[in-house]
Amino acid sequence: MAHEKWTREQTIVALSLYCKIPFNRVSSTHPDILRMSPIIGRNPNAIKMKIGNFGSFDPELKKRGIGGLTNASKLDESIWNEFSDNWEALAYESEKLIANFSHQPLEQSLTIDLDNLPLGTERESIVRTRINQNFFRSTILASFNLKCCITGLTTPELLVASHIVPWAKDEKNRLNPHNGLCLNAIHDKAFDKGLLTITTDYKIKISKYLSNYKESVMGEFFLKYENQMIALPDKLLPHHDFLEYHHQNIFKK
């Protein structure tokens, strides 16, 4: 099996793992890689190497002098080019393939009450939405190494995959990892309400609107972060255009 060529289906699943695993935690012993190995029929080390191949195509890694592996195939490049600008397709297609490999219904891996799930197009819509939500959250948290980019908080239950351009404003980029930040729940709410923003040079700006409030914790929660750099993600850097949109249209100046 180790010498057989990778199939298109296996490669798509590997790309989804590239998105969902922090780049500095990719190893042949990572739980997600160990779980996926028997499902797609590739050994853990081969999956680790394939994920490294995708790193060689990521332009943000190149800008920061971080290179992936150098033995990427034409199929790897083709899959990257096909899905790196169509994240919703990657999210759904990869989960569908995993279900097919596992010989299980697509809904089986989702935290959905299957007994009360409707049939037909409504059922498919609910499943797609949950898949999309899971993919975006997993990808954003992995990119930011499971840490709030403002405070460094690492408690998963308190971390949110925040959209820079809101979900309702840009359907095409709803799942685009370049349109996301990993924030804790308080700063996610503040970002969503325009009480803080991130500039195109990745600095934190706090709205003067907050000066109207005199709570003693305001300085600790917000004011002390003014003009500080966020912790940049290991991959899939937030895009300048999305950050500029938030600054111009949502931030309370």
C-alpha positions, 0 to 999 in steps of 0.5 A: 500500500505504501508504494501505491499512488495516492488517489484523488479521494485520499488527497482531498481528505489529506488537504482537509487535514492540512486545514484542521491540524496546527502546522507545528503539530503535524506528526505521524502520532497526531490523533486525527492522522491516526484516526484517518489512517485506516479509513483512507488506507494510508499509513500515518507517516504517508499522511504526515508527508502529504500534509507537508506537501500542501504546505509548499503551496501555501503562499502565506507560509512562503512569505514567512520563510516557512516551506513545506516538503519539496516532493509534492506531486502534480495531483497535490498541486491540482487538488490545492488549486481546485479547492484553495479558492473553494473552501465550501466544496472542500468542507463538504466533499472531504466529509462525504469521502470520509463517510464513503471510506467508512461505509457510514452515513454522512450524518453519522459524524455530526452532532445532530439529533438524527431521529428528528432530522427532516428528510429531503433538501431540508435535511441536506441543508442542515447537514451542509450547514453543520459540516461548514460550521465544523470545518470553519471552526476547526480550520481557524483554531488550527491556523492560530494554534488553538490560541486566542490571537489577542490574549493567548487564551487556550481553553477550547470551550472559550474560543470562537472562530470569528468571521472578519467579514460577517457571515451574512455579508459575503456568502462566497467567503463564509468558509474562507480561512483567510476571513477568520480570527481565533478569539476568546468569547468576550473579544469575539463579541467586541469584534462583532460589535465593532468595539475593536478591530484588527488593522491590515498590519495586524495591530489591535485598535480599540474603539473610543466608544469604550471610553464611555464606560468606566468599569475598572476591568475595561483596561484589563480586558481591552485598553491594554491591547491597544496597538499591540500585534495579534499573534499571527497564525501558522498558516492561512493568514487573515486577508488584508481586504477582509480586515480593511472591510471590518475597519471601514464598515464595522469598527466604531471609530 
